[in-house]
Amino acid sequence: MNIDYQNSLTHLRQELSQTLPQVTHLLPQFMLAVGVGYLFNRLHVPVGWLIGPMIAGIIYAAFHGKPQPLPPIFFIVGQAIVAIATATGFSLHTLGLMRTYAFPLMICILVTGGMSVVNGYFLGRWGNIDRATGFLSCVPGASYSLIAMSEAMGADAIAVALLQYLRILLVAIIVPTLVGFWFAGDGTIHSVVSIPLQTLPALSPLFNLAILGSCGTLGIILGEKFHLPSSLFFGPFLVSLMIFWTVPYSLEMPSLLFTIGLLFVGFSIGLKFDWNNAKKLGKAVLLEIVLVLILILFCLGAGYLFHQITQVDTMTAILGSTPGGITAMIATVIQLGGDSGIVLAMQMTRMLLILLISPWFGNVLIKSQKQSHPT
């Protein structure tokens, strides 16, 4: 363990020492990424600080005619920040709420998860992309986390980002519109279950940052030590989750630090853009639109089944069963008078299961693809 620890720290030090002399040279590129990210954020593009720098990187790489990858340390740090930020969103109180509805919730998750796997299979088979990319492009929830870990799983990160946000856009437009039209007056049966307010004391910003940094460093080391899939993401995520659930303090990810993490991940992915590989995405985009529409229909059915079993109002059940777009779903349920606590708990429970299962399932797909197409 001590040898692995020393090797990991040595590797991080080498990456930093090789990167520092290049900072001045990289400054114009990062100014471009910050500018586009700021513009996208002002235009309220979903996760604009990820998508904006990614597009800036694509433009920069296309202008130079070939990929212009950043030093690996930026992607390593970006993944760790995104992983820690993802872990801060999971509360034991929120997840504990779903013990009341565990069985019907599992049915909904199996329906949406099963349909997503089927959609990923069709996308990989008919969309001219590989299996891992098809699977990660269709997995509902935790989109920026899946994008961050996609490259380590052998997927095309640019394709995953494009298809994930196409899904989010369609879901965020279609589902609230349908729910508002059909079920606006249905939010009358409220659950007696509620989310307890957290009263944990806050740490000083310095100690808060120190713990977050320790989670990231220790997570990277342990992720490599235990050969976790997508170890640079999954290691910090699991370590952070355990720390956040055991430390008797409220820990938060500073918004500026999270923005930097998104920028590092998005820009690193965008600068690896290869036009020859991107030409094949047109067919995948059209197929994804059809598959998402079918997925929404199945999720409407799963939500109605949840309503029938639990007697939670139909609107709340459907918004909780929707494949992603959690911000839009919470805003919709608050506006129309449903139970926001149940919607949040359903979405977060599904997201946690996705993050725990996806890396291993993705590895299975990669191995099966290599076996069926040996080099």
Residue, then its C-alpha position, 0 to 999 in steps of 0.5 A: m500500500n505504501i509503495d502504491y501511495q508513493n508511486s501515485l504521489t510521484h506520478l502527480r508530482q511529475e505531471l505538475s512539474q511537466t505542466l507548470p512550464q507550459v502554463t504561459h503558453l496555454l494561457p491564450q487557449f484558456m482565455l478562449a475557453v473562459g470566454v466561451g464558457y462565460l457566454f454559454n453560462r449567460l445564455h443559460v445553456p445547461v452546464g454552460w461551463l462544461i459545454g462552452p469550453m468543450i465547444a471552444g476546444i473543438i473550434y481550436a482543434a478544428f482550426h489547427g486541423k488536428p487534436q491539441p490535447l492539454p497536459p493530462i493533469f488538467f483532466i485529472v484535476g477536473q475529473a476529481i473536482v466533478a467527482i467530489a461535487t457529484a458526491t456533495g449532492f447525495s444526502l443520507h436523509t434524501l436517500g432514506l426518504m425512499r425506504t418508504y417507496a423502495f419496491p415501486l422505485m426499483i421497478c421504475i429504475l429497472v424500467t428506465g435503466g433497462m430501456s436505456v441499455v436497450n437504447g444504448y445497444f441500438l445506438g451502438r448497432w445502428g448509429n456508427i458508434d461503439r458500444a461503450t459510447g452508445f451505453l454512456s450516451c443513453v444512461p439517464g442522470a448524472s450526465y456531466s459525471l458520465i462525460a467526465m468518466s467516459e474517456a477512461m471507459g474507452a468511449d468517445a467523450i465528445a459523442v457522449a456529451l452531444l448525445q447526453y445533452l440532446r437527451i436532456l434538452l428533449v426531456a426538459i422541453i417535452v416532459p414539463t410541457l406534457v405534465g403541465f398540460w395533463f396533470a397541473g391540477d393533480g398535485t393534491i395528494h401529498s406525501v406525509v414523508s418529508i426530508p429532514l433539514q440538515t443542521l450540521p455545523a459548517l467548517s471554515p472555507l480553509f478547512n472545507l477546501a483542505i478536506l475536499g483536496s484530501c478527498g481528491t488526492l486520496g481518491i485518485i490514489l485508492g482508485e489506482k490502488f484497487h484498479l477501480p473502473s474510471s479510477l480518476f473519477f470513481g475513486p474521489f467519488l467514493v472517498s468523498l461519499m464516505i467522508f461526507w456521510t461520516v464527518p459531523y460537518s456540512l461540506e460544500m463544493p465552492s461554486l468557483l472550484f466546481t466551475i474550474g473543474l467543469l472547464f478543465v474537463g470540457f476543454s480537455i475533451g474538446l481539444k481532442f476533437d478529430w473531425n474524421n471521427a466526428k463525421k459519423l455522429g449525424k446518424a447517431v443524433l437522429l437515432e438518439i432523438v427517436l430513442v429518447l422519445i420512446l424512452i419518455l413514453f416508457c417513463l410516463g408508463a413507469g411513473y403511472l405505475f408508481h402512482q398506482i402502487t403508492q397513491v403519490d399524485t401522478m404528476t409527482a410520480i412521472l417527474g420523479s421517473t423522468p430520465g434526467g433533467i433533474t433541475a427542470m423536473i424540480a422546478t416543474v414540480i414546485q411550480l405546479g404544486g407536487d411533492s418536490g421531496i419525493v421527486l428529488a429523492m427518486q431522481m437522486t436514488r436513481m443517479l446514485l445507482i447509475l454512478l455505482i453500476s455504470p463503470w462496471f457495466g461499461n467495462v463489460l461492454i468494452k471487453s465483449q466488444k474486444q472479444s467480438h472484434p479481436t485486433 
